[in-house]
Amino acid sequence: MKNSVAELRAEKKWSQEELAKRLSVSRQTVISIEKGRYDPSLPLAFKLARVFGRRIEDIFSEENQ
């Protein structure tokens, strides 16, 4: 699954640590999500959408699209 978390984070000028705090997760979790090594749980995906003011579908997409 592809995602635009790193790009959205950069737009907000947040560090990975800042985003991690806003999501109540570790910085390593943010890194893993950004690199596509970890697909977040549905509750975490909703938190990401809320933090960025976007829909989940705007942040995550299938690899083959």
N, C-alpha and C positions, 0 to 999 in steps of 0.2 A: 504494500500500500504506500502510495506517495503522499507527502504532506507538505504544507507550506508554512510550518511552524517557525522555521528559522527566518524566513522572509518576513513573516508577520511580526516576529520578535524584534527584528532589526528595524522595521518601520516604527515601532514604539520606542526604539533606542534602549531596550531592556537587555541586561546581561542574562545569561542562562541562569545564574543564581537568582536574579530578580524574578524571572518567570517561575522558577521552581518554588520560591516563597509564595507567590500568588496562587500557585496550584497546590501547595502543601505536599510537594514531592521533593525528591533529591535532585540535585543538579545532574547527577548521572542519568536519572530518568529522562530529563529534558534532552540531554545529549543523545540518548538512545532513540528517543522519538524522532528528533531532528534527522538523525542518520538513517532512519527507517529500520532500525534493528529491533524496535519494540513498538507494537501496536497498542495504544492505550485502551484501557477498559472503557466501556460506554460512559460510566459516570465521569471519568477523567476527560474523555472526549467532549462531553457537555461542558465541563469546567473550562477547557481550552476555548470552546466556542464562546462562552460567556465572557471570559477574560479579553478576548480579541473582538468581541461584538460582531461575530460572524456566525454563520450556520456551519454545522459539522461538515456538510457537503462542500462548503467553500474551503475547508481546511484539508480534508482528506479525499483522496480519489484512488481508484484502482490503478495499478501499475500499467495495465495495457490500454489505458485511455489517453 
